[in-house]
């Protein structure tokens, strides 16, 4: 169960600016009528205000009022329209009456004009026109932030309100920023503990919604700490609300005893008659605990009580949307009990509320293209419950028609998720949203494969592959779409301004990470402002550049299987993994075959993977042959047995935990010699099958640039001071960096940038035109915040850190980037999306293939492997085969104690598929030549020659 507050962004936040009576102008006519209008609003007599303004506009005294006084009165009329749920009229009134008068009114304070703009945004929100709402809210916030006279207390409330707005848009990244801004401003003021408590409560709700239960617990502890220090300041209702949300956190963590304790604490505080809304939520929480404990009848009883309370509230004016939670939870319990008829009836009621003008198909599922939901998160949940009904009916009857209906429903969930992705401007927001929805794709893969197993129909196998591939690097593809659309469709002036705004945002982000705790409050606010400025400009560009808009939002879908198979080299197999909660699915694809392999994702395999990965990272730890063979058997053996014998290249699209696994270092248990997999196959990796064959012009790799730095003795100190580096680990000098770069440059007759020349400035200047970029430099990976991962250039310069954001603004055309000295292939792993680190940043920056490292290994082995690799690339070998051969060369020449995977398995190739060098059998050429000679002699017999001579 997800506990959420009302959709309302606090009414107090909506009116606080305009309800200030203490500063009313000293004009008797104005003061008299302004007080009447305000009193009507306080007493709920909004229609009286609409009638009053009709009389006032006819009066001479009203006409004589100056623009400021008129605007204040008209603003309150707009508020009255809003309170009467006439949002369209409110918007029109605010625009045509208030802003038109205040537009040329010099005495109106910026904050009052901004408040009207803010109210327009709120009205759009309640019409569910979120893009328009966002535009006006951001515009208003920009004015508030830049008005030095605007009180911090009111700005904090605005931050809190807009944080709720973005939370309702599922934009956790932006919402969290605004919530933190609000808390920081409240901390600067006295007697704002209750306000901090409220924001922390909203953070608990949001983090529960996005399954960030660790963060939810942190906010919970902070909230309870405030209550402990100031027990008399926190209203009981607010405390009960925190207890309820705490109960949800414990429930999701399967801490049922603690969850029930929190729920009971809340109910003990609440008065059933005075606080039915919260009491209903408490009953629902207890019911969900009982559902987990399989006490179905008790759960249903509590949910029916909750539903009864909610119906009474609706009769008294509460929004019908409050019923949806009860319907969802009641349906869930009834489905588990097997009462599908009653569950379906409740779901129908919920659908009718969420889709007031919805269109439905024959399965009573919404037609997504024709239906606009009041809340897409609820819509996804309702469709998922319909799927659960179909699944349980299939399990009870064995009738696959139910499973087919469920698969159709999962496509509808996919459509809603796609629709939501378009609303996020920032990459991090997309990642958080998709990570939350990943479970739906796992269930779709499972059901599609079940249908394939039962029917043998390839269509369902392709359906399973669709849902698997759909999750792979979808955000990366969206970001590439946007970057490419931007480069090809906007003018240099627009691009220049966008780059400046982006750089300003990154500067503020860097300052924020470097700041002391004391300075973070104001810098966080500045960073948020810089983000809003970029966001607003990007929205403006979309309006003015239709070609850019069209290309940016081009529908992204996995390529058709037959097209992929046609383009695959004959000697290559692509293996795409999908890791669900309980299974690992592998989809094997060659030019002539396509089949799935699945294994249970047990604790045994999870532990084995962790142990093997850790063993590969440590040259002093022996790699367990037993564990290695077990992983090989689970992940590769069955598939390798089914593919053609001439397959010698494997392109792996990993998922989840498998992103950390060096497949080439597994021991082939099927081979009597117990060889490494790399001794039989060339291995490469990709984020997605859609990125294997990106369109670009194949050219000879000629322009090589290499960077190798000799860092100062102050490097570690500088990194720690800038908050880029934490812990006791220290970066050492790279002794062989210069030699590695010089060898690479010699192979390609390229250019080296060594020591002081290995500067960030030179990289930004020369990298956009390079075919091969070789960085023998240190890199840092921030697992918790991928955006802070970086490459470190010569630190004798003032700017020496290359961030992922720098790469976005500095487009590359490189066919190959070598990141040879840093664990650049690691980073935070998102379900489906993959590793978010520097390798991904270079791909997003325009590079096509990245040679990166899973861990920091020996410089000597790196030198040998990269030099050999570049030599084979120079000879024209496909890049994956070049790396394969360079590793084989290393293993064939090195002493036995240096054959540990630590020394060579760290390097992985990530990117595209090169065309295979399919050698033609020489016997075929002999036969062809022989046939031509035979034809020649038949056509030219002795008689033919005699006739020619006679002629």
C-alpha positions, -999 to +999 in steps of 0.1 A: +000+000+000+012+035-008+002+062+016-002+096+000-015+129+012-043+147-006-036+159-041-041+194-027-010+216-026-018+233+006-044+259+003-024+280+027+005+280+003-019+291-024-033+322-006-007+333+019+007+361-001-026+376-011-043+372+023-020+396+041-042+423+055-016+440+076-002+459+046-035+471+030-034+505+013-050+533+032-080+539+008-114+537+024-133+524-006-107+498-014-102+487+022-140+483+027-146+461-003-114+442+000-122+432+035-157+421+024-142+399-003-117+384+020-144+377+046-165+359+020-135+337+011-129+328+048-166+319+052-168+300+019-192+324+003-174+325-031-204+331-052-211+363-033-178+376-045-187+370-081-219+389-077-202+417-058-176+423-086-204+426-111-217+455-090-184+471-083-173+474-119-203+496-126-193+520-098-174+553-104-153+548-073-141+514-086-132+528-120-111+555-102-090+529-083-054+527-095-041+496-113-026+481-081-058+483-061-079+470-090-055+441-095-057+431-058-095+430-059-096+411-092-070+386-078-094+377-051-121+371-076-099+346-094-094+329-061-131+327-057-135+310-092-108+285-082-126+277-049-158+271-068-139+245-088-141+267-119-104+264-128-108+273-164-126+306-155-100+312-128-072+309-153-089+331-179-097+357-152-061+357-138-047+361-173-072+386-189-081+407-159-053+406-132-021+402-153-034+425-180-039+453-155-007+445-135+015+441-167+019+479-170+014+488-134+047+501-119+037+500-082+027+463-081+054+444-062+070+415-082+059+390-056+022+398-059+024+395-097+042+362-092+015+350-069-011+354-096+012+335-120+016+308-093-022+305-089-025+300-127-001+271-124-021+256-095-053+259-115-037+242-145-026+214-121-061+207-110-071+205-147-044+179-150-026+201-176+008+194-160+030+210-187+012+243-185+011+241-147+049+235-147+055+264-169+036+289-147+049+275-114+085+277-125+080+312-138+065+323-105+092+306-085+119+324-105+104+358-096+101+348-059+137+337-058+150+368-074+130+392-053+152+403-023+121+416-005+103+383-006+104+367+029+123+334+033+094+319+052+071+323+022+097+312-002+101+280+019+064+274+016+066+279-022+094+253-023+074+229-003+043+233-026+063+229-058+081+199-043+046+183-039+038+192-075+069+175-088+063+145-065+029+141-080+046+141-114+068+112-102+098+135-106+116+125-074+148+142-084+133+176-087+109+171-058+137+162-034+156+193-044+127+216-036+119+198-003+155+202+008+154+238-002+123+243+020+139+225+050+171+246+047+152+279+046+130+268+076+162+259+096+173+295+092+142+308+110+129+305+145+099+285+155+095+266+122+099+231+137+064+222+127+071+233+091+102+212+090+082+183+104+057+186+076+083+186+048+101+156+064+067+138+064+063+145+027+098+132+021+089+100+039+058+096+016+078+103-015+106+079-007+081+052+002+064+058-032+098+054-050+109+024-028+137+044-013+130+030+022+165+038+035+159+075+028+124+072+042+138+059+075+163+087+076+136+114+072+114+095+097+142+096+124+147+133+117+110+140+121+107+120+153+138+138+167+120+171+162+089+157+180+111+145+209+127+179+213+095+199+208+066+176+217+042+204+225+048+221+191+038+192+168+000+188+165-012+153+172-026+150+137+008+156+121+024+131+144-003+105+135+004+111+098+041+104+104+033+072+123+011+061+094+039+067+069+064+050+092+041+020+092+042+019+054+080+020+055+081-009+079+055-028+060+075-026+027+106-038+046+085-068+058+089-056+094+053-064+102+055-061+140+070-026+138+045-016+111+015-026+132+030-008+162+032+024+142-003+020+128-018+014+163+001+045+176-016+065+149-051+052+155-047+057+193-042+094+186-069+098+160-105+105+166-127+084+143-154+111+140-131+141+137-104+126+115-121+099+094-096+104+065-066+095+086-085+068+105-094+052+071-057+052+062-048+036+095-074+008+088-060+003+053-024+000+067-034-026+092-054-045+065-023-046+043-002-060+072-029-086+077-028-094+039+009-102+042+002-123+072-025-142+052-053-130+075-076-123+046-110-121+063-096-096+089-080-076+061-112-074+041-132-064+072-108-035+079-109-024+043-147-023+042-147-001+073-122+022+055-143+023+024-173+032+044-155+061+060-142+073+026-177+072+011-190+094+039-162+118+033-170+120-004-207+128+004-194+157+025-173+171-003-141+151-004-127+143-038-138+109-053-101+101-059-098+094-022-119+062-029-093+048-053-068+037-026-096+018-008-108+002-041-072-009-050-064-024-016-098-041-014-094-056-049-060-068-040-073-087-009-103-101-029-081-113-058-059-131-033-090-147-017-102-157-052-133-135-053-126-121-088-162-109-094-162-085-065-126-074-071-135-066-107-165-045-096-144-024-073-117-020-100-144-007-124-155+019-099-118+030-095-113+032-133-144+054-137-129+078-111-094+079-125-106+080-161-137+103-160-138+103-199-121+070-205-126+046-234-125+009-227-119-023-247-138-056-245-117-067-214-128-035-196-093-021-199-086+015-209-076+023-244-046+044-235-044+065-266-080+077-260-079+080-222-064+108-201-060+097-164-062+120-134-032+100-120-010+077-141+005+060-110-030+049-100-038+039-135-008+016-137-017+001-104-053-006-115-042-022-148-017-043-128-045-055-106-065-065-137-034-085-148-034-102-114-070-113-119-062-127-154-031-145-139-050-161-110-078-172-134-052-188-157-036-206-127-069-219-116-083-230-150-052-235-172-070-214-199-043-194-217-069-169-230-065-152-196-027-151-199-031-135-233-054-109-219-029-102-192-001-097-218-023-072-237-028-053-204+010-052-198+014-034-232-010-008-218+012-003-188+041+001-211+023+028-230+015+047-198+052+045-187+062+058-221+038+087-218+053+096-184+089+095-197+081+124-220+072+146-191+107+144-175+133+169-186+162+155-166+179+122-170+180+114-132+142+118-130+137+093-159+161+068-142+143+069-109+109+066-125+119+036-147+137+019-118+104+020-099+083+005-128+108-022-137+089-049-120+060-047-145+084-057-173+097-087-154+062-100-150+055-094-187+086-114-197+076-143-175+040-145-188+051-142-225+076-170-221+049-191-204+027-186-234+056-195-257+063-227-238+026-237-240+019-227-276+053-230-293+043-198-311+074-176-319+052-145-315+052-149-277+089-154-276+093-121-295+068-105-271+091-116-242+121-102-260+102-069-266+096-064-229+132-073-220+147-051-247+123-023-240+139-018-206+175-017-219+191+017-219+158+034-227+169+066-209+203+065-227+184+063-260+161+092-251+191+113-241+209+104-273+178+113-292+177+147-275+214+154-280+213+144-317+181+163-323+196+194-306+228+192-327+210+188-360+180+211-356+188+243-337+208+273-346+244+280-333+230+308-312+204+286-295+230+259-289+254+284-275+228+297-250+218+262-240+254+253-234+259+284-213+229+275-191+240+239-188+275+250-178+261+273-152+240+245-138+271+223-136+292+250-120+265+254-093+264+216-088+302+216-084+301+244-059+274+226-040+294+194-037+325+214-026+306+235-001+308+232+037+276+223+055+273+260+065+272+271+029+251+243+014+217+259+021+221+290-001+240+270-028+213+244-030+189+272-037+212+286-064+216+252-080+179+247-082+175+281-098+201+272-125+183+240-132+150+258-136+165+283-160+178+254-182+146+236-180+125+266-190+148+273-219+146+238-232+108+240-230+110+273-249+131+257-276+106+228-280+079+254-288+100+273-313+118+244-330+092+218-342+118+197-360+138+194-328+107+186-309+097+158-334+131+142-334+136+144-297+103+127-289+105+101-317+091+069-303+119+046-291+113+009-295+135-022-299+144-030-335+127-059-352+144-092-346+147-101-383+164-068-390+189-074-362+196-110-374+201-097-409+228-073-397+245-096-373+279-110-384+277-147-392+302-156-364+285-136-336+258-143-310+241-116-290+230-126-255+206-103-237+200-109-201+170-099-180+172-103-143+139-104-125+132-109-088+134-147-091+149-156-125+176-147-149+164-149-185+189-151-214+178-143-250+202-158-275+202-144-310+223-153-340+218-148-377+200-181-379+185-188-345+167-172-316+159-189-283+155-182-246+174-198-216+162-192-181+176-201-146+163-195-111+179-164-096+185-180-062+205-168-032+231-194-042+238-178-076+237-143-061+263-153-036+284-171-062+284-140-085+294-117-056+322-141-046+336-145-081+335-108-089+354-100-056+379-127-063+386-113-098+392-079-082+419-092-058+451-107-072+460-122-038+428-142-037+425-174-056+396-176-080+374-206-071+372-229-100+340-245-086+322-211-084+335-201-118+323-233-135+289-230-117+283-195-130+294-207-165+269-236-163+241-213-152+246-184-175+264-197-207+266-235-210+231-243-223+230-215-248+265-222-262+254-258-268+226-247-290+243-221-312+263-230-344+298-242-340+311-213-362+301-187-336+332-173-322+321-138-310+297-131-281+281-097-276+266-096-241+239-072-229+239-077-192+214-068-165+215-062-128+243-080-110+257-093-143+270-058-152+299-065-128+307-099-142+337-104-165+323-132-186+355-139-204+371-149-171+347-177-164+361-212-167+345-234-194+335-264-174+325-282-206+361-281-219+384-309-206+412-284-204+391-261-182+400-231-203+388-195-198+358-185-220+380-160-237+401-188-251+371-199-272+352-167-277+357-129-283+335-110-258+321-075-261+293-057-243+265-033-251+238-014-232+211-023-256+205-041-289+192-009-303+226+006-299+245-021-317+240-008-352+237+030-349+239+048-383+273+064-389+298+066-417+326+039-415+359+056-419+395+045-413+407+053-378+434+078-382+432+108-358+446+095-325+451+117-294+464+104-261+465+119-226+489+109-198+494+131-167+520+134-140+499+145-111+510+169-083+517+157-048+486+177-037+461+157-059+445+137-032+442+168-010+426+188-038+401+161-045+391+157-009+387+195-005+365+196-035+344+167-021+352+146-052+370+121-031+363+105+002+378+078+025+413+068+032+422+056-003+448+077-022+455+079-059+491+071-068+512+083-098+506+063-130+542+053-137+536+038-172+510+063-184+535+082-206+548+050-222+513+037-229+503+070-246+536+072-266+531+037-279+496+044-290+506+076-308+535+058-325+511+032-340+487+058-355+512+086-359+490+105-335+494+134-310+503+130-273+493+153-245+516+146-215+520+162-181+511+199-182+497+194-217+473+167-204+449+194-195+411+195-195+413+225-217+433+205-244+409+176-241+379+199-247+397+215-276+410+185-295+386+156-286+357+166-309+377+158-340+395+127-329+388+092-341+406+075-312+408+091-277+432+074-253+430+085-216+456+069-194+444+089-164+428+084-130+390+083-128+366+084-099+332+067-097+305+079-073+282+049-069+255+069-050+256+099-074+266+089-109+266+125-120+297+131-099+318+104-116+347+120-134+381+117-152+410+135-137+434+155-160+466+174-150+458+190-117+484+217-120+456+236-139+427+253-121+401+231-139+412+195-142+380+174-136+361+161-166+325+154-155+298+135-174+280+168-179+311+182-197+309+154-222+273+162-229+282+197-240+314+187-258+302+164-286+326+136-298+328+117-331+353+092-318+349+056-329+370+044-300+377+058-265+402+040-243+398+046-205+428+025-195+438+036-160+405+039-141+376+017-132+355+035-157+331+006-165+317+007-129+290+029-115+255+028-100+234+001-116+197+007-125+174-021-134+173-025-171+191+008-177+225-005-167+256+011-152+255+049-149+292+059-149+318+074-172+315+048-200+279+056-204+287+093-203+312+089-232+285+071-252+261+098-245+288+123-256+289+107-290+316+081-288+307+047-304+329+022-286+345+024-252+374+003-239+369+007-201+379-011-169+358-028-143+385-023-117+419-007-114+445-033-124+482-036-130+498-008-151+522-034-167+494-056-179+474-026-190+503-014-211+508-047-228+471-052-235+463-017-248+494-016-270+486-049-286+450-039-289+458-007-308+481-026-331+454-050-341+429-021-345+454-003-368+456-035-389+419-033-395+406-060-372+371-055-358+375-039-324+361-069-304+384-093-322+413-069-316+408-069-279+402-107-279+436-113-296+454-089-274+442-107-243+452-141-258+486-127-266+490-115-230+479-149-216+502-168-239+533-148-230+529-139-193+543-159-164+517-181-146+513-159-115+501-130-137+474-150-154+449-142-125+418-124-140+428-093-120+455-085-146+435-089-178+398-094-174+391-059-162+391-045-197+358-047-214+346-033-248+313-015-247+295-002-278+287-013-313+291-044-334+318-043-361+313-062-393+330-096-393+359-105-415+344-136-429+373-154-447+365-170-479+377-206-483+406-208-508+392-240-523+362-220-534+384-197-553+402-226-570+369-241-581+357-208-595+389-202-615+387-238-627+352-234-640+361-203-659+390-220-676+369-250-685+343-227-702+370-209-720+385-241-735+350-254-745+342-222-763+377-222-779+381-258-793+408-265-821+381-264-847+371-229-836+406-217-839+410-232-874+378-215-886+391-182-873+424-186-891+406-193-924+386-162-920 
